[in-house]
């Protein structure tokens, strides 16, 4: 058996990946994160069948069918209500993780999946479109909770040199969920009209496996020590997650954080927003989470078939083209996962958002020119693939990882509420508005997404430092230094303005500035 602890060339102790860490990453991602990806894509293929079901149900109830606009609105609600549920789930995650713990929240919320699957699976038999919409809403609640708690759990159980790798495992499974939905939507599998309720409710299978196996693994050691002050349980958990690794240094680091928080309770969202000491961290979480959704990826996932139909791909071939993009998602996710500890968080986010921005602009150009140049339709498909690949390499998972890394234990739940709620609000906005934006702006609608992607890439380059292989306390101190430098620059700038106002002739300006600057240094 390979040794589980390694001393690097810098003298720092680094841990190898253990079976327990890998199993927990797999189970939480397979039973929770994968469902998010699956539910993003599952409504894409059976859209025609669901709309037909809605129309026939309304005819049987009222004697008249729905207009085209009303049917589009009702289907858009079915797509976007998932995000409304996600928003609600993200708002309650702070309460849940504090009360039940990280693992406890993952396990206890599986009941939502069973309820939602039952509603959607029986909706056609009961002749109830409301059951489909309610089921989508409940799956959204589960995904809203999972998108926050799974990265939080994995980030807290991982050693610092593996935090990036484990933090991106959920994003691989999100892509796997999308790909699974695309494969099952093939006409040869569950793509027939009579199977769409089963297609929507099959998510109960991975959740059942998670529910059976995950309870056998320990809770987050950081939660056990810092919030529950249970030293014995912390040591037991660390021994299982670290195997032969010396856990003493890690416990001391947790205790240092615990001492720094001894007079600080778990912050509410409002208190976090008012805390000047973490304003750059909060702003960074806001920017990357909004940018993650407004990048246009949800428009691609929700309406892939429509996009491919618009670029001229024959209808019978669209389902296979769409399924092919799922393979790209998984490959890109794996690339990000296995390179994050070498390249760092910043490079993956900057590169991913830049690639998405270029490809979004490319779709607009290709759609404009495809009436004159036939090969441009293939350029459009390549740009769609490029957007998906760019997203899965970095922006798909790094924002959730960064949210965990930028904050201490007391601030982390509130930070996830802020990031998650903005993420889901943006998700809802894109899912609901994109069909209407596409009808009004045509091919130019993708330029909006391109502008967002480039803006986020610039922000990450300018503001967010590299957090690779650093403890939570080290990252906190990095931002404290940044805050101190900015405050000093602000004071110097204020003093300079005052001196300029006092010195009308400018003769003593340089000397006064030197004196004031030197006097401001302790």
Protein Blocks (a to p, Z undefined) as FASTA:
>chain_A
ZZfbdcdfkopacddddfklmmmmmmmmmmmmmmmmmmmmmmmmmmmmmmmmmmmmmmmm
nopacdfklmmmmmmmmmmmmmmmmmmmmmmmmmmmmmnommlmmmmmmmmmmmmmmmmm
mmmmnopaklmmmmmmmmmmmmmmmmmmmmmmmmmmpcfklmmmmmmmmmmmmmmmmmmm
mmmmpmklmmpfklmmmmmmmmmmmmmmmmmmmmmpccdfklmmmmnopaklmmmmmmmm
nomacfklmmmmmmmmmmmmmmpccddfklmmmmmklmmmmmmmmmmmmmmmmnommmmm
mmmmmmmmmnopafklmmmmmmmmmmmmmmmmmmmmmmmmmnommlmmmmmmmmmmmmmm
mmmmmmmmmmmmmklmmmmmmmmmmmmmmmmmmmmmmmmmmmmmmpcfklmmmmmmmmmm
mmmmmmmmmmmmmmmmmmmnmmmlmmmmmmmmmmmmmmmmmmmccfehiafklmmmmmmm
mmmmmmmmmmmmmmmmmmmmmmmnommmmmmmmmmmmmmpZZ
